[in-house]
């Protein structure tokens, strides 16, 4: 266990979501929703306000940390270079699943990860609708925690045969011709796309699915979840088999309930 106070950060995420995100859910007018790079890449007033609050609160507790928020990077991409070189960073996605949030779907999350000396040491996924956290510190397991103090240790499911595997896959950014991979997904029992990485990671670490596959890598989307899956007993690697590091932004990411299942999915499904 690190000496980082993970519950202090978890509380900041919850406070920000309750103050700036939940009150705006299904209450956004069109002027509060803006497109960034494309129609499926949105930002809302809730994203901006929540990130601002998290940043201010985090600076009070950890003034020495570099704060890296998704919306801050959207405004200034040079922040990623500073992040690559920083010894201590707090990386935040104020509303993961913004497209769902903007559409009034109650499936989004507020996430944060802590990176020290090139290693993710803590990760938190807060569900504003369920009012609970899935979180992990490196070496301490993965946990579901509730504001009343209740806690439950998480573990990935035992992998079944390939034709019974259930998982999630983000297909929008898969490389090249996606038709072969889409065909390969027919070998599985179910492959879903919920448009929110935070809940993909929650499902896998809680034993409800067997894999979560992504290709686009930005730190605020995957640092917390990949640590949580690893601490829940899963196997995480880029598609070339290399370990995922906080500075990686290429190479995709495949999370599975075991190394054997990871190998089988890579061989049978993700054949790019």
C-alpha positions in Angstrom: 0.0 0.0 0.0 1.3 3.5 -0.8 1.2 6.4 1.6 -1.2 8.3 -0.7 -4.6 9.0 0.9 -6.9 7.4 -1.7 -10.1 8.0 0.2 -9.3 11.8 0.3 -9.2 11.8 -3.5 -12.3 9.6 -3.7 -14.2 12.0 -1.5 -13.1 14.9 -3.7 -14.5 13.1 -6.8 -17.8 12.4 -5.1 -18.2 16.0 -3.9 -17.5 17.3 -7.4 -19.9 14.9 -9.0 -22.6 15.8 -6.5 -22.0 19.5 -6.9 -21.5 19.9 -10.6 -22.5 16.7 -12.5 -25.6 15.2 -11.0 -27.6 18.5 -10.8 -27.0 19.0 -14.5 -28.0 15.4 -15.5 -31.0 15.7 -17.9 -31.0 19.4 -17.2 -28.5 20.5 -19.9 -29.7 22.9 -22.6 -28.0 22.8 -26.0 -25.6 25.6 -25.3 -24.1 23.5 -22.4 -23.1 20.7 -24.8 -20.2 21.3 -27.2 -18.4 19.1 -29.8 -14.7 18.7 -29.6 -13.0 16.6 -32.3 -16.1 14.9 -33.7 -19.8 14.2 -33.0 -19.1 11.4 -30.5 -16.5 13.5 -28.7 -18.4 16.0 -26.5 -17.8 18.3 -23.6 -20.4 19.8 -21.3 -20.6 22.5 -18.7 -20.6 19.6 -16.2 -17.2 18.3 -17.4 -15.6 21.7 -17.1 -17.1 22.7 -13.8 -16.4 19.3 -12.1 -12.8 19.3 -13.3 -12.3 22.8 -12.1 -13.5 21.8 -8.6 -11.5 18.6 -8.4 -8.4 20.5 -9.5 -8.9 23.2 -6.8 -9.5 20.7 -4.0 -6.6 18.4 -5.1 -4.3 21.4 -5.1 -5.1 22.1 -1.5 -4.2 18.6 -0.4 -1.4 17.7 -2.9 0.1 21.1 -4.1 3.2 19.3 -5.4 1.2 17.1 -7.8 0.8 17.9 -11.5 -2.9 18.0 -12.2 -3.8 16.5 -15.6 -7.5 16.8 -16.5 -9.1 15.7 -19.8 -10.5 19.2 -20.4 -7.3 20.9 -19.4 -5.4 18.9 -22.0 -8.1 19.7 -24.6 -7.2 23.3 -24.0 -3.5 22.8 -23.9 -1.9 19.6 -25.3 1.5 20.6 -24.0 0.3 19.4 -20.6 0.8 15.9 -21.8 4.5 16.5 -22.3 4.8 17.8 -18.7 2.8 14.8 -17.5 5.3 12.4 -19.3 8.1 14.0 -17.3 6.4 14.5 -14.0 7.3 12.6 -10.8 3.8 12.9 -9.3 0.6 13.4 -11.2 -3.1 13.2 -10.5 -5.0 12.4 -13.7 -8.7 13.0 -13.9 -11.7 12.4 -16.2 -14.5 14.5 -14.7 -17.2 12.8 -16.7 -16.3 9.6 -18.4 -19.0 8.7 -20.9 -19.9 12.3 -21.7 -22.0 11.3 -24.7 -24.1 9.1 -22.4 -24.4 11.9 -19.9 -25.4 14.5 -22.5 -28.0 12.1 -23.9 -29.6 11.5 -20.5 -28.3 8.0 -20.1 -27.4 7.2 -16.5 -24.2 5.4 -17.4 -21.1 7.7 -16.8 -18.4 8.0 -14.2 -15.9 10.3 -12.6 -12.4 8.9 -12.5 -8.9 9.6 -11.2 -5.5 7.9 -11.1 -2.3 8.7 -9.3 1.0 8.3 -11.0 4.3 8.4 -9.1 7.7 7.9 -10.8 6.2 6.4 -13.9 3.9 4.0 -12.1 0.1 4.1 -11.4 -0.2 3.7 -7.7 -3.9 4.4 -7.2 -7.1 4.4 -9.3 -10.7 5.4 -8.5 -13.9 5.1 -10.5 -16.8 6.8 -8.9 -20.4 6.2 -10.1 -22.5 9.3 -9.5 -25.7 7.4 -10.1 -24.9 4.5 -7.8 -23.0 6.7 -5.3 -20.1 4.2 -4.8 -16.5 3.8 -5.8 -14.5 1.0 -7.3 -10.9 1.7 -6.4 -7.4 0.2 -6.0 -4.0 0.9 -4.6 -1.1 -1.0 -6.1 -0.6 -4.2 -4.1 -3.7 -3.8 -2.0 -6.4 -5.4 -4.1 -9.5 -3.9 -5.8 -12.5 -2.8 -3.7 -16.0 -1.6 -4.0 -16.6 1.0 -1.4 -19.7 2.9 -0.3 -20.1 6.2 1.6 -21.5 4.4 4.6 -18.2 2.5 5.0 -19.3 -0.7 3.5 -16.6 -2.5 1.4 -16.4 -5.5 -0.8 -13.2 -7.0 -2.3 -13.4 -7.5 -6.0 -12.2 -10.4 -8.1 -12.5 -11.2 -11.8 -14.6 -14.1 -12.9 -13.2 -17.5 -13.9 -13.0 -17.5 -17.7 -15.3 -19.8 -19.5 -14.9 -21.4 -22.9 -14.5 -18.8 -25.7 -18.1 -19.3 -27.0 -19.4 -18.3 -23.5 -17.2 -15.3 -23.0 -18.9 -11.9 -22.3 -17.1 -8.6 -22.6 -17.0 -5.1 -23.8 -15.2 -3.6 -26.8 -14.8 -0.1 -28.0 -14.9 -0.5 -31.8 -14.8 3.1 -32.9 -11.0 3.4 -32.9 -10.0 -0.1 -33.9 -7.3 0.1 -36.6 -7.7 -0.7 -40.3 -10.7 -2.7 -41.7 -12.9 -3.5 -38.7 -15.0 -6.1 -40.5 -12.8 -9.1 -39.6 -12.8 -8.2 -35.9 -16.6 -7.6 -36.0 -16.9 -11.0 -37.5 -14.6 -12.6 -34.9 -16.8 -11.2 -32.1 -19.4 -13.7 -33.3 -17.2 -16.4 -31.6 -18.2 -15.0 -28.2 -21.4 -15.1 -26.3 -21.7 -11.3 -26.1 -19.7 -8.3 -26.9 -21.2 -4.9 -25.9 -20.2 -1.3 -26.2 -21.5 1.0 -23.5 -19.5 4.1 -24.5 -18.0 4.5 -21.1 -14.6 2.9 -20.1 -15.2 3.4 -16.4 -18.2 1.0 -16.4 -16.4 -1.4 -18.7 -13.7 -1.6 -16.0 -16.2 -1.9 -13.2 -17.9 -4.8 -14.9 -14.7 -6.7 -15.5 -13.2 -6.2 -12.1 -16.4 -7.1 -10.4 -16.6 -10.5 -12.2 -19.6 -9.6 -14.4 -17.7 -9.7 -17.7 -14.5 -11.5 -18.9 -12.7 -8.8 -21.0 -12.6 -5.2 -21.9 -11.0 -4.1 -25.2 -9.9 -0.7 -26.3 -7.6 0.8 -28.9 -7.5 4.6 -28.2 -5.3 5.2 -25.2 -5.5 8.4 -23.2 -4.4 8.3 -19.6 -7.6 9.6 -18.0 -9.5 6.8 -19.7 -7.4 3.8 -18.7 -5.0 4.3 -15.8 -7.5 3.8 -13.0 -9.4 1.0 -14.6 -6.3 -1.1 -15.7 -4.9 -0.9 -12.2 -8.2 -1.9 -10.7 -8.5 -4.9 -13.1 -5.0 -6.0 -12.3 -5.6 -5.8 -8.6 -8.8 -7.8 -9.0 -6.7 -10.6 -10.5 -7.0 -9.8 -14.2 -4.4 -9.6 -16.9 -3.7 -6.3 -18.8 -1.4 -5.7 -21.8 -1.2 -3.8 -25.0 -2.0 -5.8 -28.1 1.7 -6.5 -28.8 1.9 -8.2 -25.4 3.9 -5.4 -23.7 3.0 -4.0 -20.3 0.8 -0.9 -20.3 2.6 2.2 -18.9 1.2 5.6 -17.9 2.9 7.3 -20.8 1.6 5.0 -23.5 -0.9 6.5 -25.9 -0.6 4.0 -28.7 -0.8 0.2 -29.1 -4.3 -0.4 -27.7 -5.2 -2.2 -24.5 -6.8 -5.6 -23.8 -7.9 -6.4 -20.3 -8.9 -10.0 -19.6 -9.9 -12.2 -16.6 -6.7 -14.3 -17.1 -3.5 -14.5 -19.2 -4.8 -17.6 -21.0 -8.0 -15.8 -22.0 -6.0 -12.7 -23.0 -3.9 -15.0 -25.3 -7.0 -16.7 -26.8 -8.8 -13.4 -27.4 -5.8 -11.9 -29.1 -5.4 -15.0 -31.3 -9.1 -15.6 -32.1 -10.7 -12.2 -32.0 -8.4 -9.3 -32.2 -6.5 -10.3 -35.3 -5.4 -6.9 -36.7 
